[in-house]
């Protein structure tokens, strides 16, 4: 699976993708993944790709961080 994400130099669990119309962040901690960014359509596409590759459960909007 290739999305073009680049790992952060400050935090090894943070990955960033900068596109022409969006920036997307993925933060991974043990078995939790937080996906956020500036373009909901791109986020939805990434989540759909993750569903195809892995057995994941979407817990909905983040309520505590």
C-alpha distance (Angstrom), angle and dihedral (degrees) to the residues before:
residue distance angle dihedral
X1 . . .
X2 3.78 . .
X3 3.79 123.2 .
X4 3.78 100.2 153.0
X5 3.79 96.8 -110.3
X6 3.78 118.7 162.8
X7 3.79 122.7 -149.4
X8 3.78 118.7 -119.6
X9 3.79 117.6 -113.2
X10 3.82 90.2 -147.5
X11 3.83 98.2 49.9
X12 3.80 123.2 24.8
X13 3.82 91.7 -154.6
X14 3.84 95.0 56.6
X15 3.80 122.3 88.1
X16 3.82 125.9 -176.0
X17 3.77 135.1 -163.3
X18 3.79 121.7 -169.2
X19 3.78 116.8 -165.0
X20 3.77 132.7 173.9
X21 3.81 92.4 -91.9
X22 3.79 104.3 19.3
X23 3.77 150.5 32.3
X24 3.79 119.4 -145.6
X25 3.81 128.3 -166.9
X26 3.80 126.1 -162.6
X27 3.79 118.6 -170.2
X28 3.80 117.3 -170.2
X29 3.80 122.9 -165.0
X30 3.83 118.3 171.9
X31 3.83 100.8 -59.5
X32 3.80 98.8 -15.8
X33 3.80 124.8 93.0
X34 3.79 125.5 -168.2
X35 3.80 116.1 -163.9
X36 3.79 120.1 -172.5
X37 3.75 138.2 152.2
X38 3.75 148.8 128.9
X39 3.83 99.9 -76.9
X40 3.82 120.6 59.4
X41 3.82 93.1 -166.6
X42 3.81 92.1 56.6
X43 3.81 91.1 46.7
X44 3.81 90.4 51.3
X45 3.81 90.4 49.8
X46 3.81 91.8 51.3
X47 3.81 91.4 48.8
X48 3.82 90.3 50.7
X49 3.81 90.3 51.4
X50 3.81 89.9 50.1
X51 3.84 89.6 51.7
X52 3.81 88.7 55.3
X53 3.81 93.8 50.7
X54 3.81 104.0 34.8
X55 3.80 142.1 27.8
X56 3.80 99.1 -108.3
X57 3.79 136.7 160.6
X58 3.78 121.5 -145.4
X59 3.81 108.9 -140.8
X60 3.79 92.9 -172.2
X61 3.77 129.0 -126.1
X62 3.78 117.3 2.5
X63 3.80 111.6 -102.1
X64 3.82 100.6 174.1
X65 3.78 133.1 24.2
